[in-house]
């Protein structure tokens, strides 16, 4: 049983590393675009503040949600939020032209000074932190409980997996984001696949919510049943493979562009 638990925890951690990598790359790309119009020195400061904000907000979100994770209303809001950001991102990527996005970015640049940009970067950090932690919680919440002490409303083992995912996300944003940005540029379909995965993780959290004893829309044990877990991971792997193989490989775009 211990080996099975270790395998399951290890598998979820690997999924978190992959998902955090793609989300962190997307986040880093957004932050780079937001500060691009600033002079070099101010740009470095804004990015430093952005990284510091990402650290504070990510761990603040983790500790807050650890105390609220068993409240079904919070689970429901989290599930709907993940579904919304996935649908919104996919819609913008598929149906809003790049020309319109560039025009909107240019308008935004004209309005933003240094502190205005920093403020917007911090707001973006809050959204990124919530996205990251909710996705991690949705993946970890159905893991079997360990013998570690509870932290808030979370089993200690689950908390450590989510904590590790948050740390990995920050490390990727700081050191490995360029690699993932290049990967997203050469295989743009991976970005859409990543947000399909975010939406599917939202479905997982919604299933967990609907099987909450206070709602009992689904049987209480359904969210932790082997059948549902197998279905979830098979679909998740198919989405990832589809994003890789259906994405037309593009030549790497120079960084200066």
C-alpha positions in Angstrom: 0.0 0.0 0.0 2.9 2.4 0.8 4.5 1.8 -2.6 1.1 2.4 -4.3 0.7 5.6 -2.4 4.3 6.7 -3.3 3.6 6.0 -7.0 0.4 7.9 -6.9 2.0 10.9 -5.2 5.0 10.8 -7.5 2.7 10.7 -10.6 0.7 13.7 -9.4 3.9 15.6 -8.7 5.2 14.9 -12.2 1.9 16.2 -13.6 2.2 19.3 -11.5 5.8 19.9 -12.7 4.6 19.7 -16.4 1.5 21.8 -15.8 3.4 24.4 -13.7 6.1 24.6 -16.3 3.6 25.5 -19.1 1.6 27.8 -16.9 4.8 29.5 -15.6 6.0 30.0 -19.1 2.7 31.6 -20.1 2.8 33.8 -17.0 6.4 34.8 -17.7 5.5 35.6 -21.3 2.6 37.8 -20.1 4.8 39.6 -17.6 7.5 40.2 -20.2 5.0 41.8 -22.5 3.5 43.9 -19.7 7.0 45.5 -18.9 8.4 45.5 -22.4 7.7 49.3 -22.9 9.7 50.3 -19.8 13.4 51.4 -20.0 15.9 48.6 -19.2 16.5 49.5 -15.5 12.8 50.0 -14.7 12.0 46.8 -16.6 14.3 44.8 -14.4 12.9 46.4 -11.2 9.3 45.7 -12.4 10.2 42.0 -13.1 11.8 41.8 -9.7 8.7 43.1 -8.0 6.7 40.7 -10.1 8.7 37.7 -9.0 8.5 38.8 -5.3 4.8 39.3 -5.7 4.4 35.9 -7.3 6.2 34.3 -4.3 4.1 36.1 -1.7 0.7 35.6 -3.4 1.3 32.0 -4.3 2.1 30.9 -0.8 -0.5 33.2 0.6 -3.1 31.5 -1.6 -1.8 28.1 -0.6 -2.1 28.7 3.2 -5.5 30.4 2.8 -6.9 27.5 0.7 -5.5 24.9 3.1 -8.0 26.1 5.7 -10.9 26.4 3.2 -10.4 23.3 1.0 -13.2 21.3 2.7 -15.8 24.0 2.2 -17.9 22.9 -0.8 -18.7 26.5 -1.7 -15.0 27.2 -2.1 -14.5 24.0 -4.1 -17.3 25.0 -6.4 -16.0 28.6 -6.9 -12.5 27.1 -7.6 -13.9 24.6 -10.1 -15.9 27.3 -12.0 -12.9 29.7 -11.9 -10.6 27.1 -13.5 -13.2 26.3 -16.1 -13.7 30.0 -16.8 -10.0 30.9 -17.3 -9.5 27.8 -19.5 -12.5 28.7 -21.7 -11.6 32.4 -21.8 -7.9 31.7 -22.8 -8.8 29.1 -25.4 -11.5 31.5 -26.9 -9.0 34.4 -27.1 -6.4 32.2 -28.7 -8.7 30.7 -31.3 -11.1 33.5 -32.1 -9.4 36.9 -31.3 -6.9 37.9 -34.0 -3.3 38.8 -33.1 -3.8 42.2 -34.6 -6.5 43.1 -32.1 -4.4 41.9 -29.2 -1.4 43.9 -30.4 -3.6 47.0 -30.8 -4.9 46.6 -27.2 -1.4 46.1 -25.9 -0.2 49.3 -27.6 -3.1 51.3 -26.0 -2.2 49.8 -22.6 1.4 50.8 -23.0 0.6 54.4 -23.6 -1.3 54.6 -20.4 1.1 52.8 -18.1 4.1 54.4 -16.2 6.4 52.5 -14.0 4.3 52.2 -10.9 1.1 51.7 -13.0 2.9 48.8 -14.7 4.1 47.4 -11.3 0.5 47.6 -10.0 -0.8 45.7 -13.0 2.0 43.1 -12.7 1.0 42.5 -9.1 -2.7 42.1 -10.1 -1.5 39.6 -12.7 0.5 37.8 -10.0 -2.6 37.4 -7.9 -4.5 35.8 -10.8 -1.5 33.5 -11.6 -1.2 32.4 -8.0 -4.8 31.5 -7.8 -4.7 29.6 -11.1 -1.6 27.7 -10.0 -2.7 26.8 -6.5 -6.3 25.9 -7.5 -5.0 23.6 -10.3 -2.5 22.0 -7.8 -5.3 21.5 -5.2 -7.6 20.0 -7.7 -4.9 17.4 -8.7 -3.9 16.6 -5.1 -7.1 16.7 -3.2 -8.2 13.2 -4.1 -4.9 11.6 -3.2 -5.0 9.1 -0.3 -4.3 10.6 3.2 -0.9 10.0 4.8 0.2 9.8 8.4 1.6 13.3 8.3 -0.1 15.9 10.5 -2.9 18.1 9.1 -2.0 21.6 7.9 -5.2 23.7 7.9 -7.8 21.4 6.4 -5.3 19.6 4.3 -3.5 16.3 4.9 0.2 17.0 5.4 1.2 14.9 2.4 -1.2 16.7 0.0 0.0 20.0 1.4 3.6 19.1 0.6 2.8 18.1 -3.0 0.9 21.4 -3.6 3.8 23.3 -1.8 6.3 21.5 -4.1 4.2 22.4 -7.1 4.3 26.1 -6.1 8.0 26.1 -5.5 8.6 24.4 -8.9 6.4 27.0 -10.6 8.4 29.8 -9.1 11.7 28.2 -10.0 10.5 27.7 -13.6 9.4 31.4 -13.8 12.8 32.5 -12.6 15.2 30.1 -14.3 13.5 27.9 -16.9 10.8 30.1 -18.4 12.8 30.9 -21.5 13.0 27.2 -22.4 9.2 26.8 -22.0 8.5 30.0 -23.9 10.6 28.7 -26.8 8.7 25.4 -26.6 5.4 27.3 -26.7 6.6 29.3 -29.7 7.8 26.3 -31.6 4.7 24.2 -30.7 1.9 26.8 -30.1 -0.7 24.0 -29.8 0.8 23.1 -26.4 -0.5 26.4 -24.9 -4.1 25.6 -25.9 -3.6 22.0 -24.7 -2.3 23.3 -21.3 -5.5 25.3 -20.8 -7.6 22.4 -21.9 -5.8 20.5 -19.1 -6.6 23.4 -16.7 -10.3 23.1 -17.7 -10.2 19.3 -17.3 -8.6 19.8 -13.9 -11.5 22.2 -13.2 -13.9 19.3 -14.1 -12.0 17.1 -11.6 -12.5 19.7 -8.8 -16.2 20.0 -9.8 -16.7 16.2 -9.5 -15.0 16.4 -6.1 -17.4 19.2 -5.1 -20.5 17.3 -6.4 -19.5 14.3 -4.3 -19.2 16.4 -1.1 -21.4 15.0 1.6 -23.3 18.4 2.0 -24.4 18.1 -1.7 -24.3 14.4 -2.4 -25.1 15.0 -6.1 -22.6 12.2 -6.9 -21.8 9.3 -4.5 -19.3 10.4 -1.9 -16.6 7.9 -2.9 -16.9 8.6 -6.7 -14.3 11.3 -6.8 -11.7 8.9 -5.2 -12.8 5.8 -7.1 -10.3 4.0 -9.4 -12.7 4.3 -12.3 -12.9 8.1 -12.2 -9.1 8.4 -11.5 -8.3 6.2 -14.5 -10.7 8.2 -16.7 -9.3 11.5 -15.6 -5.6 10.6 -16.2 -6.3 8.9 -19.5 -8.2 12.0 -20.8 -5.4 14.2 -19.4 -2.7 12.2 -21.2 -4.7 12.2 -24.4 -5.1 16.1 -24.3 -1.3 16.4 -23.7 -0.5 14.1 -26.6 -3.0 15.8 -28.8 -1.5 19.2 -28.1 2.0 17.8 -29.0 1.2 15.9 -32.1 -1.5 18.1 -33.6 0.5 21.2 -33.1 2.4 22.3 -36.2 6.0 22.8 -35.4 7.2 26.3 -36.2 10.7 27.6 -36.6 12.0 29.2 -33.4 11.2 32.9 -33.2 14.2 35.1 -32.3 14.1 36.4 -28.8 14.3 40.1 -30.0 11.0 39.7 -31.7 
